[in-house]
Amino acid sequence: MNIKKFVFVFLLMLLAGANQKVLGQSWTIRTNLAYDAMLIPSLGAEYALSDRHSISLMGTYNRFNSGDKKWKNWSVQPELRLWREAPFMGWFMGINVIGGGFNINNVRIGGLGDKHRQGYMMGTGLSVGYHKMLSTHWNLEFSLGADVLLTSYDRFNVGEYEGHFERGIVLPIGTGISLVYVIY
């Protein structure tokens, strides 16, 4: 099953079992300021499913290109959240799936060196966080997360193909400080 079908089926299952009770604060939009500071633009939305559950969808997209350096990536991360009090108030725990792609060349961060890597990733993770109300519509959200990812990529060294690789890795993808706007 490819990643698009997996995300679609996951969202469909969540929405099929959702309580359709209308809540006072049902929708938010957000951006993860930590990602934005690393020049990885992010945008997300969240919907309150019930008085203690919400579903969030966060996406990132980056097309950094400078000379021979390249850091291109995209990701989609749906998350189901359980709130201690009510959606968009106080503490929450979340479980998510994530999928995306990357194309990285000549970026010397975290041992990447001069190699060119192009492929995709998929995985799942857990998060905990706190949602702080600033005003009627503006909130801040602090979250810590850990995601287990499987990456599958082709690697090149100065244009020569070195092979196909798969690697498991744990990353703090669900971690961040988000600026949140409550629509209604």
N, C-alpha and C positions, 0 to 999 in steps of 0.2 A: 504494500500500500504506500503510495507516495505521500509526501508531507502535506500537500494541499488537501487530499482526500481525508487524511488523518485529522487535520485541524477542522475541516468542515463537519465530519462525523462527531468530533468532540463537542463542538459548539451546538450542533443539532440535538445531541443527547442532553446537554445542560438546559437548553431552552425548552425542550419537550417536557422536562420535569419541573419547570419553574412555576412558582406560585405567581399568578398574574395580578396579585393585589397591588393597587396603585399606592405608591409611597410619596411622602412629601418631597423628598429629595431622591429622584430616580436616576438621573444621568449626570455624569461628569466627563470632562475632557482634561487631558493632562500631558505634561512633558516631563521627562526625567532630566533634571538639571545637571546631574552627574554625567550622564551620557552627552548632553549638549556641551558641557565644558570640555569633553574629550573630542569634540567636533564630530560626534555621531548623532545627528538630529533624530529626535524621538517624538512620537505622537501616539496618544492612546485615548481610549474611551472606556467608561465603566457604567454598568447598569445594575441597579438594585433589583435582585430577583425576588426577595422576600424581606422580612424584618430582620434577618441575620445573615443573608447570603447576597453576594454580588458576583458578577462576571466581568472581567476586565480583558481588553484586547490592546496590547501595546505593540507598536512597530517601530523599527529603526531603518534608516537608509543612509548610506554614506558613499560618496563617489570621489574620495580624495585622490588626486592625481597631480604629481609635480615632477616633471622630468622623468627619470627612470623609477621614481618611487610611486607605489600605488597601494592604496588601502580602500578597497571597495567591499562593502558588505550590506546585507539586508537581513532582517529577522522579523518574525511574527510570533507573538507570545500570548496565547489566551490563558487566563488564570481564573480559577474559582476561589472565592474568598469567603471565609467564615468570620464574622464580626462578633466581638465580645458583647457590644451594646447594640449597635444598629449600623447599617451601611454608612460609610463616610464619617464615622464618629469613633474615636479611640482606637483600641487594639484590634488587629486582625491576624489570621493565619491564612496562607494560600497554598494551592497546589497548581502547577502549570505544566504546559507542554511548550516546546519552542522548536522552531525550524527556521532555517535560513541558508544563505549562501555567502561565499567570500572569494575574493581574488586579491591576494596580497603579494607584492613584489618589492624586494630591496628595502624593506623596512626593518631596522635593527632594534626591535623591541621584543623582550622576552625570549631571546634565543632564536629569532626568526632568521637573522643574518641576511645573506645575499640571495637566498633561495626564493623561488616563486612558487606559491601554493594557490591552487584554485579548486574549489569543491563546495561541499555543503555540510551542514550540521543539523542534528536533531537530538532532542532529549527531553528531560523532565526535571522539575525541581520543586523546592519548598521555599516559602518565604514567611517572615513575620514582620509586622510593621505597626506604625502608629500614625493615625490621621489627626492632624491638629487644625481646628477651625480658626481662621484668621478674621473672616468677616462673613456676611451672608452668603457670598458666592465664592470667595477665595479661601483655599486651604493649602496646607503643606503636608506632605506625606513622607515619612522616613521609613525605609524598609531595608531588611537584610535578607539575602537569599543565597541559595546554593543550587546550582543546576548541574546534573550529570549529562554530558553531551557525548555523542558519537560523531566524530568528524570523518569524512571520507573525501580525499583530495588527491589530485595529481601534483607531483613536485617536479620542478625544473631547476637546473643550475646553469646559468648563462645560456639559456635557450635549449639546453640538452635535457631530454626527458629522463628523469631518474626513477619513475615508477608511480604506482598507485598505492596510497597508504590509508589506513584507517587507524584512528586513535581515540581512546576514551579520555575525557578530561573533565575535571570539576572546576566550574567558574562561578563567580558571584554575580551572575547576570541579573537576578532579581533585586540587587542592591541599588539603592539610590535615594535621592531627595527629589521629590516630584512637586511641581507647582500644579495645583488642581483647581479647575473652575467648575463649580456646581451649576448646572444649567437650570434644573428645577427638581 
